[in-house]
Structures are given as structure tokens and as C-alpha cells.
Amino acid sequence: MSSASVPSSRNGSSAVSPVALFVYNRADNTRRTLQALLANTLAPQTQLYVFSDGGRDDASWAAVREVRALLHETATEVGRTRALLSMTIVERPTNYYLERNIIEGIHEVFTRHDTVIVLEDDIVTAPYFLQFMNDAFRLYREDKNVMHISGFTRIESSPLSTYFTPFMAGWGWGTWRDRWQQHFRHYQSRTEALADLTDEDLRALEYGGVFPCLKNLDRNPIPWDLCWGIAIHRASGLCLYPSRTLVRNIGLASGTHFHMSLPLSRLIQRYEYDREPYTQPIPLTYQHPASDPAIEQQLHVALTDWGIRYTWLGRILRRIARTVSTKGHN
């Protein structure tokens, strides 16, 4: 472990929440993510923990070393400019993979702090993202059914500045230590994840089938965010969202769980939720935590086809792919 400075005490309920940033082998994305984070209004009061995963082979280790060189350059700059309260770099000696890196990293932060804000290496934040997250932590600290705060939103038509939903989004998010430690489980199998859940529960998790997230239970390891979403559902928890997105995912074409050539992607599809982050403060006032049927209907539409909207070429290619798939099963 190396650091620009070392945190000295556990943060209390009134302190600024730390940020845990998880990086792997994408130096350009990591640079943009760090630049945006350091431009946040609360950055000088924020402790940053960066968890750098190790490589799998010679090629990935070369990319990892490039990322780590960037991290140490940033830490030196932070030490000089005080752009952050502190920056701690944790370098994994081997490849932990995304799930283990995130789960163990969150656990490590919670040994020192009561809240955590989680970013991955492709999440560009707006200047008031940290302010929104910290305001939400303070406002809903005692509402234990509010389990998750998100800076990203798939819909932007709520008449209020924020809204609640059971749906969990993992791009720029945060939670409290007590919620995470009480409810999160990294399921090891589909059977374990779905134990005691009814058909109605499964329909609710997949928004009637338009968001088939449960197929990812067949991955090994099971994605951490799916486990957290199921945990929130089991606890009848809610997630708080801003009415305007405060983050943008810049790595949709090159993520751990999704890959597509960016030029090809633009020819056949766009992402309905891919918007520029909102650059003004979002005022928070307390609202009684409850889901809204109108919001749920908007999410149902936004989540259809994972939020992907196809061009005419994309629709043709999908039709061909489905035809080939149907013939292959006959």
C-alpha cells in the first residue's frame, strides 16, 4: 500500500464521506475519472482510496503498470495541491477480478468509515456529485430502508429533485456501513441467490421481463451489483436518485462485463441514458421514502433492452441474429 497521506480517524455522521475508486487496466478512462473527481466542490475535504487490481498476463500487467504510474503521479500532485484531503493507493499483487476487488475494497473502507462512495474507472462525475451524495447520506441516515444512494439516473422527468425506487444502479453510488454489512451477500450460485424468492419477486427484479438481469446469475463469479440489487429487494429497501444524472459512464464499450467496438456501437445503437452530467447543485429536501408507480412505469420503459435503442441497421442485424439463433435450435 502507498499513499499521499494517511487518514487518521474514523469519520462520523457529519464528516465528508470517503470515495473508493476501483481501477484495472484503462489509463485514459482512469485519468478522466480522476480529473472529474478532483474538480468536485467537496474534493478537498474527501479521502480517496484507490484499489488497483493486478494483471492476468504480461499484456495486462503492462496496462496495469501504466495505470499505477498515473495514480502515483496524481498522488504526488494531490500532496502538492491538496486537491483531496488524502489519497491512498492499494495495489493488488495478483488479479483479484472486479467482484473480489470491489467487495474487499468496500470492506476495507468500512473498517475506518461509516459511509462509502463507490466509483469505477469509467465514471465521470459532475462538480456537485460529492455534494449530492454527502447531503443524501446526512438526510437519510436514520431511514434504514434507504439502502443505496445513486448519482446516476436512467430517467430525467421526475417533477421533484430526487425520487425513490427499488431499482439499484451501480454507476457512482454509495451506502452506509450498517446497510451493507447487514444485507450484502456475494451469492455463489443461482440457487443461493434466489432461495425463498417467489415468481412475483423475480418479475419485480426484472421489471416484468424487460430487464433480464437474473441471467447474470449464471456468471462465475456472480456480479457484485446483481447481488446487491437482490439484497435490497429482499430487505424491501429503496434507492435514492437525483432527477438529473450527475455521472456519465465513459467505458460502455470496454467494460469487464460488456465489450463492443465503439465505432460499431454507434452504427447500430445508442444508449438512452448516455447524457452529459448535470453541472449545477441539486438541492435536497427530505421526502418520505416510498416508490412511485409513475416512476416505476418510466423505469420499465427506460430499462427495456437494457436502455439500448437500435438504429435501422441495428434492428436489421438483430433480426438476422434472432433468425440464425432460432434455426440453430431447430
C-alpha positions in Angstrom: 0.0 0.0 0.0 1.2 3.5 -0.7 -0.5 6.8 -0.1 -0.3 10.6 -0.5 -1.4 10.9 3.1 -2.9 8.6 5.7 -6.3 9.1 7.2 -6.1 9.3 11.0 -9.6 8.6 12.3 -13.0 7.1 11.6 -15.4 9.6 10.1 -18.6 10.4 11.9 -22.0 11.1 10.7 -21.2 14.7 9.9 -17.9 14.1 8.1 -17.4 14.0 4.4 -17.8 10.5 3.0 -14.7 8.8 1.6 -14.6 7.6 -2.0 -13.4 4.1 -3.1 -12.2 4.1 -6.7 -11.7 0.7 -8.4 -9.3 0.6 -11.4 -7.7 -2.0 -13.6 -6.1 -1.5 -17.0 -7.7 1.6 -18.6 -5.3 4.5 -18.0 -7.2 7.0 -20.3 -10.6 6.3 -18.6 -8.9 6.4 -15.1 -7.4 9.8 -15.9 -10.7 11.3 -16.9 -12.4 9.8 -13.9 -9.7 11.3 -11.6 -9.8 14.7 -13.3 -13.6 14.9 -12.8 -13.4 13.8 -9.2 -10.8 16.3 -8.3 -12.9 19.0 -9.9 -15.8 18.3 -7.4 -16.6 21.0 -4.9 -16.0 18.7 -1.9 -12.9 17.1 -3.3 -10.5 19.0 -0.9 -12.4 17.5 2.1 -12.6 14.0 0.7 -10.4 11.0 1.4 -9.8 8.8 -1.7 -8.9 5.1 -1.6 -7.9 3.6 -4.9 -7.9 -0.1 -5.3 -5.7 -1.1 -8.3 -6.3 -4.7 -9.5 -3.3 -6.8 -10.7 -2.8 -8.2 -14.2 -3.6 -11.6 -15.6 -0.7 -11.9 -18.1 2.2 -9.8 -19.5 0.0 -7.6 -21.6 -2.5 -6.8 -18.8 0.3 -6.2 -16.4 1.8 -3.6 -18.8 -1.5 -1.8 -18.8 -1.8 -2.1 -15.0 1.6 -0.5 -14.6 0.6 2.4 -16.8 -2.5 2.9 -14.6 -0.4 2.7 -11.4 2.1 5.3 -12.8 -0.8 7.6 -13.4 -2.1 7.0 -9.8 1.3 7.8 -8.3 1.6 11.0 -10.4 -1.9 12.0 -9.2 -1.0 11.3 -5.6 2.1 13.5 -5.9 0.0 16.3 -7.3 -2.6 15.8 -4.6 0.1 16.1 -2.0 1.3 19.3 -3.5 -2.1 21.0 -4.3 -4.3 19.5 -1.5 -6.9 18.8 -4.2 -8.0 15.9 -1.9 -7.8 15.5 1.9 -5.9 12.3 1.2 -5.2 9.7 -1.4 -4.4 6.1 -0.5 -3.4 3.6 -3.2 -3.9 -0.1 -2.7 -2.0 -2.2 -5.3 -3.3 -5.8 -5.6 -0.4 -8.2 -6.1 -2.4 -10.5 -8.3 -5.6 -10.3 -10.4 -8.5 -10.2 -7.9 -11.1 -9.6 -10.7 -13.8 -7.0 -10.4 -16.0 -8.6 -7.9 -13.4 -9.5 -5.3 -11.6 -6.2 -5.7 -14.8 -4.2 -5.1 -16.2 -6.4 -2.2 -12.9 -6.5 -0.3 -12.2 -2.8 -1.0 -15.6 -1.7 0.4 -15.0 -3.9 3.4 -11.6 -2.3 4.0 -13.1 1.2 3.8 -15.8 0.2 6.2 -13.2 -0.7 8.8 -12.5 3.1 9.0 -15.6 4.8 7.9 -19.4 4.8 8.3 -20.2 5.5 4.6 -18.6 5.0 1.3 -19.0 6.4 -2.2 -18.0 3.9 -4.9 -16.6 4.7 -8.4 -15.1 2.6 -11.1 -12.5 3.7 -13.6 -15.0 4.8 -16.2 -17.3 7.0 -14.2 -17.0 10.8 -14.8 -18.7 12.8 -12.1 -20.2 16.3 -12.2 -18.8 19.0 -10.0 -21.6 18.7 -7.4 -21.7 14.8 -7.3 -19.9 14.6 -4.0 -22.1 17.3 -2.5 -25.3 15.4 -3.5 -24.0 12.1 -2.1 -23.0 13.6 1.2 -26.2 15.6 1.6 -28.2 12.4 0.9 -26.1 10.4 3.5 -26.9 13.0 6.2 -30.6 13.5 5.2 -31.5 9.7 5.2 -29.0 8.4 7.8 -31.8 7.3 10.1 -34.1 5.9 7.4 -32.7 2.3 7.3 -34.9 1.3 4.4 -33.0 3.8 2.3 -30.1 1.5 1.4 -28.5 3.0 -1.7 -27.7 6.5 -3.0 -27.0 6.9 -6.7 -25.6 9.8 -8.7 -26.7 8.2 -11.9 -30.3 8.2 -13.2 -31.9 6.5 -16.2 -34.9 8.8 -16.2 -34.9 12.6 -16.0 -38.6 13.5 -15.9 -39.4 13.5 -12.2 -41.1 16.7 -11.0 -39.0 16.6 -7.8 -35.3 17.0 -7.4 -35.0 13.3 -6.3 -37.0 10.1 -6.4 -37.0 6.7 -4.8 -37.2 3.3 -6.5 -36.2 -0.3 -5.5 -34.1 -0.5 -8.6 -30.3 -0.3 -7.9 -27.8 1.4 -10.3 -24.1 0.9 -9.7 -22.5 3.8 -11.6 -21.4 6.3 -9.0 -23.2 5.2 -5.8 -22.9 5.0 -2.1 -24.2 3.3 1.0 -23.9 3.1 4.8 -21.8 0.6 6.6 -24.8 -0.8 8.6 -26.9 -1.4 5.5 -24.0 -3.1 3.6 -22.8 -5.3 6.4 -26.3 -6.4 7.4 -27.6 -7.2 4.0 -25.0 -7.7 1.3 -24.1 -11.3 0.4 -22.0 -12.4 -2.5 -24.0 -15.3 -3.8 -22.1 -18.3 -5.1 -24.9 -19.8 -7.1 -28.3 -19.1 -8.7 -29.9 -21.4 -6.2 -28.5 -19.5 -3.2 -29.3 -16.1 -4.8 -33.0 -17.0 -5.4 -33.7 -19.0 -2.3 -37.2 -18.2 -0.9 -37.9 -15.7 -3.7 -41.3 -16.0 -5.4 -42.1 -15.7 -9.1 -43.5 -12.3 -8.2 -40.2 -11.3 -6.7 -38.4 -12.4 -9.9 -40.8 -10.5 -12.1 -40.2 -7.4 -9.9 -36.4 -7.7 -10.1 -36.6 -8.0 -13.9 -39.3 -5.4 -14.4 -41.7 -7.8 -15.9 -39.0 -9.4 -18.1 -37.8 -6.2 -19.9 -34.6 -6.1 -17.8 -33.4 -9.8 -17.7 -30.7 -9.2 -15.1 -31.1 -12.6 -13.4 -29.5 -14.4 -16.4 -26.2 -13.0 -15.0 -26.6 -15.4 -12.0 -25.0 -17.9 -14.3 -21.8 -16.0 -14.4 -18.8 -17.1 -12.3 -18.3 -15.0 -10.2 -21.8 -13.6 -10.0 -21.6 -9.8 -10.5 -21.5 -7.9 -7.2 -24.1 -5.3 -8.3 -26.7 -8.0 -9.0 -26.1 -9.5 -5.5 -26.6 -6.0 -4.0 -29.8 -5.4 -6.0 -31.2 -8.7 -4.8 -30.2 -7.9 -1.2 -32.0 -4.6 -1.5 -35.1 -6.3 -2.8 -35.0 -8.9 0.0 -34.9 -6.1 2.6 -37.7 -4.2 0.9 -35.1 -1.4 0.6 -35.2 1.8 -1.6 -32.6 3.7 -3.6 -32.5 7.5 -3.8 -31.8 9.1 -7.2 -31.3 12.6 -8.4 -33.8 13.8 -11.1 -30.8 14.8 -13.3 -27.8 12.5 -13.8 -24.6 13.5 -12.0 -22.4 10.9 -13.7 -21.6 9.6 -17.1 -20.2 6.1 -17.9 -17.4 6.6 -20.5 -16.5 2.9 -20.7 -19.6 1.3 -22.1 -17.6 -0.2 -25.0 -14.8 -1.6 -22.9 -16.0 -2.8 -19.5 -15.4 -6.1 -17.6 -18.9 -7.4 -18.3 -19.5 -5.7 -21.6 -17.4 -5.2 -24.7 -18.2 -3.6 -28.1 -16.1 -1.7 -30.6 -17.2 2.0 -30.2 -17.4 2.8 -33.9 -19.5 -0.3 -34.5 -21.6 0.5 -31.4 -22.5 3.9 -32.8 -23.5 2.5 -36.1 -26.1 0.1 -34.7 -27.2 1.5 -31.3 -27.2 4.3 -28.8 -27.8 4.3 -25.1 -30.9 6.2 -24.0 -29.3 7.0 -20.6 -26.0 8.3 -22.1 -26.3 12.0 -21.2 -23.9 14.8 -20.2 -23.9 15.1 -16.4 -25.8 18.0 -14.8 -23.4 20.6 -13.7 -25.5 22.6 -11.2 -26.2 21.7 -7.5 -29.3 19.6 -6.8 -31.0 20.8 -3.6 -32.2 18.0 -1.3 -35.2 18.3 0.9 -36.5 15.4 3.0 -39.1 13.2 1.3 -40.8 10.3 2.9 -39.1 7.2 1.3 -41.6 5.5 -1.0 -41.7 4.2 -4.5 -43.9 5.9 -7.0 -45.9 3.9 -9.6 -45.3 6.7 -12.2 -41.6 6.5 -11.7 -41.7 2.7 -11.9 -43.5 2.9 -15.2 -40.9 5.3 -16.6 -38.1 2.9 -15.4 -39.9 0.0 -17.1 -39.6 1.8 -20.4 -36.1 3.0 -19.8 -34.8 -0.5 -18.8 -36.3 -2.2 -21.9 -33.5 -3.8 -23.9 -31.0 -2.6 -21.2 -31.7 1.0 -22.3 -30.2 0.4 -25.7 -32.1 2.0 -28.7 -31.2 0.5 -32.1 -30.7 2.2 -35.4 -32.3 0.8 -38.6 -29.0 -1.1 -39.2 -29.1 -2.4 -35.6 -32.7 -3.6 -36.0 -31.8 -5.5 -39.2 -28.8 -7.1 -37.6 -30.8 -8.1 -34.5 -33.5 -9.7 -36.7 -30.8 -11.7 -38.6 -29.2 -12.8 -35.3 -32.6 -13.9 -33.9 -33.3 -15.8 -37.2 -30.0 -17.6 -37.1 -30.4 -18.4 -33.4 -33.9 -19.9 -34.0 -32.7 -22.0 -36.9 -29.8 -23.3 -34.8 -32.2 -24.5 -32.1 -34.4 -26.4 -34.6 
